[in-house]
Amino acid sequence: MKVVVAEKCGFCHGVRNAITIAEKVLAQEKDVYSLGPIIHNPDVVKRLAEAGLKTVDRVEEVQSGTVIIRSHGAAPEQIAKLQDKGIHIVDATCVLVKRVQQIAKHLAGDGYRVVIIGDENHPEVQAVMGCATDVAVVGDESDLQNLAKNDRLGVVCQTTQSPEHLRKMLASICSHGFSELKVINTLCKEAVKRQESAVRLCKQVDIMFVLGGVQSANTRKLAELCREVNKQTYHLENWKGLDKNLVLGKNVAGVTAGASTPDWIITEFVKNLEAFDDREG
Amino acid sequence: MKVVVAEKCGFCHGVRNAITIAEKVLAQEKDVYSLGPIIHNPDVVKRLAEAGLKTVDRVEEVQSGTVIIRSHGAAPEQIAKLQDKGIHIVDATCVLVKRVQQIAKHLAGDGYRVVIIGDENHPEVQAVMGCATDVAVVGDESDLQNLAKNDRLGVVCQTTQSPEHLRKMLASICSHGFSELKVINTLCKEAVKRQESAVRLCKQVDIMFVLGGVQSANTRKLAELCREVNKQTYHLENWKGLDKNLVLGKNVAGVTAGASTPDWIITEFVKNLEAFDDREG
């Protein structure tokens, strides 16, 4: 079948950087840990695990060696605990995520109640939450009840949200009320470009595939946005995850991929899909 | 007919203060000017004119004596010109309007492009415009084209706008794009209470009257909000302006009044309307 790949998709600078750092550290040192999966892609995490990277959930699990701070960052409290233990820390936090952390800290320092528009279960958001004391995470309108109507609000956004969601949530915050509102647009421009590119493509195809880890926030956002435009949108980790019945009778497929999806997964998927013959299905 | 007066209406603190100041100055001094109508109510302006207050449009028209800065304020440039002439200045600017001016000045000092949500022809907005160099006045969505999509925007609002309009415009600004957005809620809480009270009342009556000067921004906003809920809404200056045919066949009338409408205009209107008999109409 005919397969069209989105103009912008796959590895972003932050993810590429985290992987390069991990490979470099693994080549030089033994006893290397990542605090949580280094990026949200099981295939890449598996490959790095085979090269020796041990993924742990909690600081308490590490007694010695080197800890890589993953692309999503870590809370200052976690980093302090590692430092107290004398553990070697290598920071692979995405620069844009680092920026959100610093902005949250400054906003809190200036007396704002910090509001993060994002998913409170996502590690990026949890790390930002750790950078300020008075923080509210706002996932949707129902979370606004936690904000006083006369608060001085300092708002940042999880980097992988969409401009449309940011706009919608800010409009709701404005409706809810505030005395002062300071918003720093912390959306990742690369993520936004990928979203735009994916939405453009999915309008032109019979079926749309979004490749990436199921935990990957930016991949999930891509799938969510595409699904609003094209109901035939499927979020898969890789070629193995494809139910071949889905493509039966379809002529043109679109493919995009999250910022943590490596090129080889995209290439493999596209090659196999192009070669796919209905009669085999 | 039955007449119900809105719980909150008529003179606000800023207007009352401006009139008290004018009366005091007129009792003590000759040659007293107001730079523009001291408040937006022709009846009050007429009464003060009879007591000696001369209303001028431009600083250039005053050569000596005392100038009262009206409730809507004046631009720093105008005040400087008066000072240069050695003219005695008495400031009757509403404290909330003064606050908008100071905030605009601070925002500009902090490098923000100042955005005023309001009517560019209104003296309050024009005075605020004079407090910063890089200012955009945004009346509706079409004015957003003057803003760059990556600006650092410092937003204030004309005090007499409605929360709903502020919310709508902020949502549009968010859609338009920005790198940083700082919004100070400069709405007058008294004006908002009057709006809420008027809208509540106009839902319960057959016909709604909004009393106040046709130039009065807060009165016009009251009329606009009531008209959205009750098409039978009429903005009048006083009893003389009423077309009696409007009330024929109506049972209950609601009355509200702008912040610059004196009590005697409201009382006269209500008394006459209560006494009004369809047979006279």
Chai-1 contact restraints between the chains, C-beta under 6 A:
chainA,res_idxA,chainB,res_idxB,connection_type,confidence,min_distance_angstrom,max_distance_angstrom,comment,restraint_id
A,R167,B,C174,contact,1.0,0.0,6.0,A-B,restraint_1
A,R167,B,S175,contact,1.0,0.0,6.0,A-B,restraint_2
A,L170,B,C174,contact,1.0,0.0,6.0,A-B,restraint_3
A,A171,B,A171,contact,1.0,0.0,6.0,A-B,restraint_4
A,C174,B,R167,contact,1.0,0.0,6.0,A-B,restraint_5
A,C174,B,L170,contact,1.0,0.0,6.0,A-B,restraint_6
A,S175,B,R167,contact,1.0,0.0,6.0,A-B,restraint_7
A,F178,B,N185,contact,1.0,0.0,6.0,A-B,restraint_8
A,S179,B,N185,contact,1.0,0.0,6.0,A-B,restraint_9
A,E180,B,I184,contact,1.0,0.0,6.0,A-B,restraint_10
A,L181,B,V183,contact,1.0,0.0,6.0,A-B,restraint_11
A,K182,B,K182,contact,1.0,0.0,6.0,A-B,restraint_12
A,V183,B,L181,contact,1.0,0.0,6.0,A-B,restraint_13
A,I184,B,E180,contact,1.0,0.0,6.0,A-B,restraint_14
A,N185,B,S179,contact,1.0,0.0,6.0,A-B,restraint_15
